[in-house]
């Protein structure tokens, strides 16, 4: 399992009864998590002191049943800073388990000894974007949601990266990749964080199991002749990390050589010393 033990502003305090108890800066949140299948082991005293509680509805969806949170607040991960906002679907605008991939990307870029151009697809609020830019890379950030891309720009500004070579694109990721192929553009590193299910701006249906192989193959055409790394994240429950690794070996490693590895992502749980699984990642490096 890959995890980051360098967080100061985030902490997974406890987990039980289908929920996780988290500290985001000085704010305490309770949010549902389908991986928390164990019951009756809430031990942390902060369960009774939450500033925000999100609960699932039996009819689908959910809502913040308690929300004493500000409209937004900021946290840091090293030199990186992020704005948080409680969202309608339990999210805060940041996935803290991705810090291990930020560390991986920054290390690879800093050690490259040459200019690195990164393509960040399904880039959300730009955690990977600001990480790569802070390490000295130029980044093309692509996401279909205009408001989310605006928040990514805020995160770059908070991280003193307003003048960094970051290009923000609001577009369907597949259509953007297809246009980049026609233009002949190339990238030294590609990061993608595709959703399990979604619809494009034109109503296009995306289901990860049906689409990800073709999309990895398509994106591989954008890699430069001397690529640095290729990183794929997956939050699809039940999809093995080794399934994604097979696709990356098939479409990336077989062409460029190098090495592919895959693992679950996790967060340490302070109350128990265990680790909560939070998706998976596959990394290819030259």
Buried (B, 14 or more C-beta within 10 A) or exposed (E): BBBBEEBEBBBBBBBBEBBBBBBBBEBBBBBBBEBBEEEEEBEBEBBEEBBBBBBBEEEEEBEBEEEEBEEEBBBBBBEBBBBBBBEEEBBBBBBBBBBBBBBBBBEBBEEBEEEBBBBBBBBBBBBBBBBBBBBBBBBBBBBBBEEBBEBBBBBBBBBEBEEBEBEBBBBBBBBBBEEBBEEEBBBBBBBBBBBBEBEBEEEEEBEBEEBBBEBBBBBBEBBBEEBBBBBBBBBBEEBEBBBBBBBBBBBBBEEBEBEBEBBBBBBBBBBBEEBBBBBBBBBBBB
